[in-house]
Amino acid sequence: MRDRHGTDLLHRLRADLRRLAPDLLRWHMPRIAPDGRLRPGLTLCLARYPQPGSAPLQLVVRTPPAWADAGQRMSLALWEETGDGSPGRRPPSHPHPHPHPDRRFRLDLHRHLWDSGRCAELARRCGAYGETCAPPGPSAPCDPSPGHDSWAVQRWAAEAELLLRAEGGIRGAFTVRLGARSRAVLELVAPDDSHVPTFRPLRETLPPQEIAALPVLPEAAARVLPDLELLRAGLIAPGRLHPLVAPALAAYGREPVAATASEPGDPHRVECRGEVHRIALRDGVLTAVDHDPAQLRREELLVAFGGPPLPCLRAIDAVHRSPEALPAVRERLGHGDVAGALAVVEGLLGPGAVL
């Protein structure tokens, strides 16, 4: 690395790697519906290192393709390209399906989402200081009509200024992806030379190929941070956020809505012979607590001879055969949280359950 790119670039790369908080980066990585897993097959730029006479070297993070059995792993790499956009080095024997850094998902302009030393910028950069509104329409730059997703429109001008400056300009046109087949084409302007950036819809009509070549406002700048939306809606408490995120956003939320979440060991309610009985964990085993042990032994003996089981015993058997928390278990296993999956099973069936 030192021989190829010099000592200065090596020192800058080392400094960035020391400040990189992997868990913070994972927290803010793009995800997909419906299970919230990492967006597969993505190459995302974290930092750019300009080089005299050649394209910038880029520190990138990659997620494995959807077909790869790689779980929720992420990997770091250096991306170097030639003037024609092709990789500067020979590709590996098993190349990534999308090796080029994605223009829509880039964090080199949003270091506060992965740099442990820049987290204080989060509230200002994520749209916490302003109201959200709908994306710009054909005539007005911000139409605050209800029923739209939350867009950080009040930050678009400032973020576009950073984007265009990084691309080598101060003013100009840029695009915002609004949907799978929809994008806004805007231009950055600074009225009266006051250097207060603003934007408006681009007046001239460009051909599709020119629009595709325009700088793209990163997704991290286009939308309000999901953590902030959850805080504002009272759907999450600051203590459940990442430790580096909570201090920056705690002041912008409201009191979470009280939830009646069941705790491990809470009884299940079952209608049994005209009464409501409880099924709960006792000594680590799921038991019908409103029946005495002698009655349960008699009922189990009747079942062994072909008699109908008690509703409480049927409920216990159903829980063991088809746990209602099975989707939560699968979700945790999909994210690699084996300990969390076992905790859900033990909370439902008890630590003595045979899996």
C-alpha positions as CSV (number, residue, x, y, z in Angstrom):
1,M,0.0,0.0,0.0
2,R,2.8,2.4,0.9
3,D,4.8,1.6,-2.3
4,R,1.7,2.0,-4.5
5,H,0.0,5.1,-3.0
6,G,2.5,6.7,-0.7
7,T,2.8,7.3,3.1
8,D,0.4,10.2,3.3
9,L,-2.6,8.2,1.9
10,L,-1.6,5.2,4.1
11,H,-1.8,7.4,7.2
12,R,-5.2,8.8,6.2
13,L,-6.5,5.3,5.6
14,R,-5.2,4.1,9.0
15,A,-6.8,7.0,10.8
16,D,-10.2,6.3,9.1
17,L,-10.0,2.6,10.1
18,R,-9.3,3.6,13.7
19,R,-12.4,5.8,13.8
20,L,-14.6,3.3,12.0
21,A,-17.2,1.9,14.4
22,P,-18.4,-1.3,12.8
23,D,-21.5,-1.6,14.9
24,L,-22.5,2.0,14.1
25,L,-22.0,1.3,10.4
26,R,-24.1,-1.8,10.6
27,W,-26.8,0.2,12.4
28,H,-27.1,2.6,9.5
29,M,-26.5,0.3,6.6
30,P,-29.3,0.1,3.9
31,R,-31.8,-2.7,4.6
32,I,-34.6,-4.3,2.7
33,A,-38.2,-5.3,3.5
34,P,-39.9,-7.2,5.0
35,D,-37.3,-8.6,7.5
36,G,-34.9,-5.7,7.7
37,R,-31.8,-7.6,6.5
38,L,-28.8,-5.9,5.0
39,R,-29.4,-4.9,1.4
40,P,-27.6,-7.6,-0.6
41,G,-25.0,-7.1,-3.3
42,L,-24.2,-3.6,-2.3
43,T,-20.9,-1.7,-2.6
44,L,-21.0,1.5,-0.5
45,C,-18.2,4.2,-0.4
46,L,-17.1,5.2,3.1
47,A,-14.2,7.5,2.2
48,R,-12.4,8.9,-0.9
49,Y,-8.7,9.6,-1.1
50,P,-7.8,11.9,-4.0
51,Q,-4.7,11.0,-5.9
52,P,-2.8,13.4,-8.3
53,G,-3.3,12.4,-11.9
54,S,-5.6,9.5,-11.2
55,A,-9.1,8.6,-9.9
56,P,-9.6,8.7,-6.1
57,L,-9.0,5.6,-4.1
58,Q,-12.1,4.6,-2.2
59,L,-12.6,2.7,1.0
60,V,-15.8,0.7,0.5
61,V,-17.9,-1.7,2.5
62,R,-19.7,-4.6,0.7
63,T,-22.6,-6.9,1.5
64,P,-22.7,-10.4,0.0
65,P,-25.1,-11.1,-2.9
66,A,-28.5,-12.6,-2.1
67,W,-27.5,-16.1,-3.3
68,A,-24.4,-16.3,-1.1
69,D,-24.7,-18.2,2.2
70,A,-22.9,-15.4,4.0
71,G,-25.5,-14.3,6.6
72,Q,-25.3,-10.7,7.6
73,R,-21.6,-10.3,7.0
74,M,-20.0,-7.1,5.7
75,S,-16.5,-6.7,4.3
76,L,-14.1,-3.8,3.7
77,A,-12.1,-3.3,0.5
78,L,-10.3,-0.6,-1.4
79,W,-11.7,0.4,-4.8
80,E,-9.5,1.9,-7.5
81,E,-10.6,2.6,-11.0
82,T,-9.1,3.8,-14.2
83,G,-10.2,6.8,-16.2
84,D,-12.8,4.7,-18.1
85,G,-14.5,3.5,-14.8
86,S,-13.1,0.0,-14.9
87,P,-11.3,-1.5,-11.9
88,G,-7.6,-0.6,-11.7
89,R,-6.6,-4.1,-10.5
90,R,-7.5,-7.5,-11.9
91,P,-10.8,-8.7,-10.5
92,P,-10.8,-11.7,-8.1
93,S,-11.8,-15.1,-9.3
94,H,-15.2,-14.7,-7.7
95,P,-16.0,-11.1,-8.3
96,H,-18.7,-9.1,-6.5
97,P,-21.9,-8.7,-8.6
98,H,-21.8,-4.9,-8.1
99,P,-18.1,-4.0,-7.4
100,H,-18.5,-0.3,-8.3
101,P,-19.5,2.0,-5.4
102,D,-23.3,2.8,-5.6
103,R,-24.1,6.4,-6.2
104,R,-27.4,6.3,-4.4
105,F,-26.0,4.6,-1.3
106,R,-22.8,6.4,-0.3
107,L,-21.5,7.5,3.1
108,D,-18.3,9.3,2.2
109,L,-20.4,12.5,2.5
110,H,-22.1,11.2,5.7
111,R,-19.2,10.2,8.0
112,H,-21.4,10.8,11.1
113,L,-23.1,7.5,10.2
114,W,-19.9,5.4,10.7
115,D,-17.2,7.6,12.1
116,S,-17.2,7.5,16.0
117,G,-15.7,11.0,16.1
118,R,-18.4,12.7,14.0
119,C,-21.6,11.4,15.8
120,A,-22.3,14.9,17.2
121,E,-23.3,16.0,13.6
122,L,-26.1,13.4,13.4
123,A,-29.0,15.6,14.6
124,R,-28.1,18.4,12.2
125,R,-27.5,16.2,9.2
126,C,-30.5,13.8,9.6
127,G,-33.3,16.4,9.6
128,A,-34.0,16.7,13.3
129,Y,-34.1,20.5,13.2
130,G,-36.9,20.8,10.7
131,E,-40.3,19.4,9.8
132,T,-40.7,16.7,7.1
133,C,-42.7,17.2,4.0
134,A,-43.5,15.6,0.7
135,P,-41.0,15.5,-2.1
136,P,-41.1,18.4,-4.6
137,G,-43.8,18.5,-7.2
138,P,-43.6,20.0,-10.7
139,S,-44.4,23.5,-9.5
140,A,-43.5,23.8,-5.8
141,P,-40.2,22.7,-4.2
142,C,-42.0,21.4,-1.1
143,D,-45.6,20.4,-0.9
144,P,-46.4,19.5,2.7
145,S,-49.5,17.4,1.8
146,P,-50.2,14.4,4.0
147,G,-50.0,10.8,3.0
148,H,-46.3,10.9,1.8
149,D,-43.2,9.3,3.1
150,S,-40.9,11.5,5.2
151,W,-38.4,13.3,3.1
152,A,-35.7,15.6,4.6
153,V,-36.6,18.3,2.0
154,Q,-35.4,21.1,4.3
155,R,-31.9,19.6,4.1
156,W,-31.8,18.9,0.4
157,A,-30.2,22.2,-0.6
158,A,-27.4,22.0,2.0
159,E,-26.8,18.4,1.2
160,A,-26.8,19.0,-2.6
161,E,-24.2,21.7,-2.1
162,L,-21.9,19.2,-0.4
163,L,-22.6,16.7,-3.1
164,L,-21.9,19.0,-6.0
165,R,-18.7,20.3,-4.3
166,A,-17.5,16.7,-3.9
167,E,-18.2,16.2,-7.7
168,G,-16.1,19.3,-8.6
169,G,-18.8,22.0,-8.8
170,I,-20.6,24.6,-6.7
171,R,-23.9,24.9,-8.5
172,G,-25.7,22.7,-11.0
173,A,-28.3,20.0,-11.5
174,F,-28.8,16.9,-9.4
175,T,-31.4,14.2,-9.0
176,V,-33.3,12.7,-6.1
177,R,-34.7,9.2,-6.5
178,L,-38.4,9.2,-5.3
179,G,-39.3,5.7,-6.3
180,A,-38.5,2.8,-8.5
181,R,-39.5,4.7,-11.7
182,S,-39.6,8.3,-10.4
183,R,-37.0,10.9,-9.8
184,A,-36.9,14.6,-9.3
185,V,-34.5,16.7,-11.4
186,L,-33.5,19.8,-9.5
187,E,-30.9,22.6,-9.6
188,L,-29.0,24.2,-6.8
189,V,-29.2,28.1,-6.7
190,A,-27.9,30.7,-4.3
191,P,-30.0,33.9,-4.6
192,D,-28.4,37.3,-4.2
193,D,-25.0,35.6,-3.8
194,S,-25.8,35.2,-0.1
195,H,-24.5,31.7,-0.1
196,V,-27.8,30.5,1.4
197,P,-28.4,27.4,-0.8
198,T,-31.8,26.6,-2.2
199,F,-33.1,24.5,-5.0
200,R,-35.8,24.5,-7.6
201,P,-37.0,22.1,-10.3
202,L,-34.7,22.2,-13.4
203,R,-36.2,24.5,-16.0
204,E,-34.8,22.9,-19.1
205,T,-35.7,19.4,-20.2
206,L,-32.8,17.0,-20.4
207,P,-32.7,13.7,-22.4
208,P,-32.7,10.5,-20.2
209,Q,-29.1,9.7,-20.7
210,E,-28.0,13.2,-19.4
211,I,-30.4,12.9,-16.4
212,A,-28.8,9.5,-15.6
213,A,-25.4,11.1,-15.6
214,L,-26.3,13.8,-13.1
215,P,-25.2,13.5,-9.4
216,V,-27.6,11.6,-7.3
217,L,-28.5,12.9,-3.8
218,P,-27.6,10.0,-1.5
219,E,-30.4,8.2,0.3
220,A,-29.0,9.2,3.6
221,A,-29.6,12.9,2.7
222,A,-32.9,12.4,0.9
223,R,-34.9,10.8,3.7
224,V,-35.3,11.5,7.4
225,L,-33.4,9.0,9.5
226,P,-35.7,6.1,10.5
227,D,-34.5,6.4,14.1
228,L,-35.8,9.9,14.2
229,E,-39.1,9.0,12.8
230,L,-39.6,6.2,15.4
231,L,-38.6,8.7,18.2
232,R,-41.1,11.3,16.9
233,A,-43.9,8.8,16.7
234,G,-43.2,7.5,20.2
235,L,-42.6,4.0,19.0
236,I,-39.1,3.6,20.5
237,A,-37.3,4.9,23.6
238,P,-33.8,6.5,23.2
239,G,-32.4,3.7,25.3
240,R,-33.1,1.2,22.5
241,L,-31.0,3.2,20.0
242,H,-27.4,2.6,19.3
243,P,-25.2,4.1,22.1
244,L,-23.6,6.6,19.7
245,V,-27.0,7.6,18.2
246,A,-29.1,8.0,21.3
247,P,-27.3,11.1,22.8
248,A,-27.7,13.0,19.5
249,L,-31.4,12.3,19.0
250,A,-32.9,11.8,22.5
251,A,-34.1,15.5,22.7
252,Y,-36.1,15.1,19.5
253,G,-38.4,12.3,20.5
254,R,-41.5,12.0,22.7
255,E,-42.5,9.7,25.4
256,P,-42.9,6.2,24.0
257,V,-46.4,4.7,23.9
258,A,-46.8,2.3,26.8
259,A,-46.8,-1.3,25.5
260,T,-48.1,-4.4,27.3
261,A,-45.3,-6.6,26.1
262,S,-45.3,-10.0,27.8
263,E,-42.3,-11.0,29.8
264,P,-40.8,-14.5,30.1
265,G,-42.9,-16.5,32.5
266,D,-46.1,-14.6,31.9
267,P,-49.1,-17.0,31.9
268,H,-51.0,-17.9,28.8
269,R,-54.8,-17.8,29.1
270,V,-56.8,-20.8,28.1
271,E,-60.6,-21.5,28.3
272,C,-60.9,-24.8,30.0
273,R,-64.2,-26.4,31.0
274,G,-66.0,-23.1,31.3
275,E,-63.2,-21.3,33.2
276,V,-60.2,-19.3,32.2
277,H,-57.1,-21.2,33.3
278,R,-53.4,-20.2,33.2
279,I,-50.5,-21.9,31.5
280,A,-47.1,-20.7,32.8
281,L,-43.5,-21.7,33.5
282,R,-43.0,-23.5,36.7
283,D,-39.5,-24.7,37.5
284,G,-38.6,-24.2,33.9
285,V,-41.4,-26.3,32.5
286,L,-44.7,-25.1,30.8
287,T,-47.5,-26.3,33.2
288,A,-51.3,-25.9,33.6
289,V,-51.0,-24.1,37.0
290,D,-54.8,-24.2,37.8
291,H,-54.9,-28.0,37.8
292,D,-53.3,-30.0,40.7
293,P,-50.6,-32.6,39.8
294,A,-52.9,-35.5,40.7
295,Q,-55.6,-34.3,38.3
296,L,-53.0,-33.8,35.5
297,R,-51.6,-37.3,35.9
298,R,-55.2,-38.8,35.7
299,E,-55.9,-36.7,32.6
300,E,-52.6,-37.7,30.9
301,L,-53.4,-41.4,31.7
302,L,-56.9,-41.0,30.0
303,V,-55.2,-39.4,27.0
304,A,-52.9,-42.4,26.8
305,F,-55.9,-44.7,26.6
306,G,-57.5,-42.6,23.8
307,G,-59.6,-40.2,25.8
308,P,-60.0,-36.4,25.0
309,P,-57.3,-34.2,26.6
310,L,-58.0,-31.2,28.8
311,P,-58.0,-27.9,26.9
312,C,-55.0,-26.8,29.0
313,L,-53.1,-29.9,28.0
314,R,-54.1,-29.4,24.3
315,A,-52.8,-25.8,24.5
316,I,-49.4,-27.0,26.0
317,D,-49.1,-29.6,23.2
318,A,-49.9,-26.9,20.6
319,V,-47.3,-24.6,22.0
320,H,-44.7,-27.3,21.8
321,R,-45.6,-28.4,18.3
322,S,-46.2,-24.9,16.8
323,P,-44.9,-22.1,18.9
324,E,-46.6,-18.8,18.3
325,A,-43.2,-17.0,18.6
326,L,-41.7,-19.1,15.8
327,P,-41.6,-16.1,13.4
328,A,-39.6,-14.1,16.0
329,V,-37.2,-17.1,16.3
330,R,-36.7,-17.3,12.6
331,E,-36.2,-13.5,12.4
332,R,-33.4,-13.7,15.0
333,L,-31.8,-16.6,13.4
334,G,-31.8,-14.8,10.0
335,H,-29.9,-12.0,11.6
336,G,-27.4,-14.3,13.3
337,D,-28.8,-13.8,16.8
338,V,-28.7,-17.4,18.0
339,A,-28.7,-16.3,21.7
340,G,-31.8,-14.2,21.2
341,A,-33.6,-17.0,19.4
342,L,-32.9,-19.4,22.2
343,A,-34.1,-16.7,24.7
344,V,-37.4,-16.5,22.9
345,V,-37.9,-20.3,22.9
346,E,-36.9,-20.6,26.6
347,G,-39.2,-17.7,27.5
348,L,-42.1,-19.6,25.8
349,L,-41.3,-23.2,26.6
350,G,-38.9,-23.0,29.4
351,P,-35.2,-24.0,29.6
352,G,-36.1,-27.6,30.0
353,A,-37.8,-27.9,26.6
354,V,-36.4,-30.4,24.2
355,L,-35.6,-28.7,20.8
